[in-house]
Amino acid sequence: MNVFCDLHLHSCLSPCGDRDMTPNNLVRMAKLLGYDMIALTDHNACRNCAAAVKVGAREGLTVVPGMELCTAEEIHCVCLFPSVEAAEAFSDEVRATLPPVQNRPEIFGEQLVLDDRDRVVDTEPLLLTTASAIPLETVPARVAQYGGACFPAHLDRASYSVLSVLGMWYEELPFATVEFTPQADLPALFMQHPLLQSKRIVRSSDAHYLENMLEPSIPLELSAPTPDALLRFVRGDA
């Protein structure tokens, strides 16, 4: 079946995310736009996923818990999980690899942890936009240990992407799926990097503000709008 997804969204836990990016606002905006499923993927943390999944269940929208991991090479990788518990366990592993740099909200922005009623229950003291110590090539295996799957983010961007950092796509990179922005010129990218033609493609908004959330355009062919079906797609299993 055709499933409209946005698999790369930030909440107000990300320091670059707007204060209005709350679990309820994210879910309700996604429903208004016509999505069947979204993923919450804050920088290097999953602390708002539990609230977002609860809101999604209440509002009738599938919310997949996830993270936008910054690897040791400063490459962004979207990691998705079958449950909040799995996401939070992976988040604990990632946190242990982050440098001990404290957030300065007046410079970088607040990092707010909310409940399913959008009430602030905590703030994250560790700056979440730094690079972890996790190498890119190890990410799929690490994520798989928690039942998850992952893909490199926004390959067509000039920063924090495989192509901008490494300069090319390597056949040895262990990813079945890759992400492009909605504005990407895929024919031109495929001509320059022909190995990408064999990959599964997702296009996501990477929205940090509600107004950056886009109307759905290209659906994924999934067996159902569920985390398990999505994870199989991302792994290349279905």
Secondary structure, DSSP 8 states (H G I E B T S, - for coil): -EE-EEEEE--TTSTTS-TT--HHHHHHHHHHHT-SEEEEEEET--TTHHHHHHHHHHHT-EEEEEEEEE-TTS-EEEEE-SSHHHHHHHHHHHHTTS---B--HHHH---EEE-TTS-EEEE--B-TTS--S--GGGHHHHHHTTT-EEEE--TTSSSSSHHHHHSS--TTS--SEEEE-TT--HHHHHHH-GGGGGSEEEE---BSSGGG-----S-EE-SSSSHHHHHHHHHT--
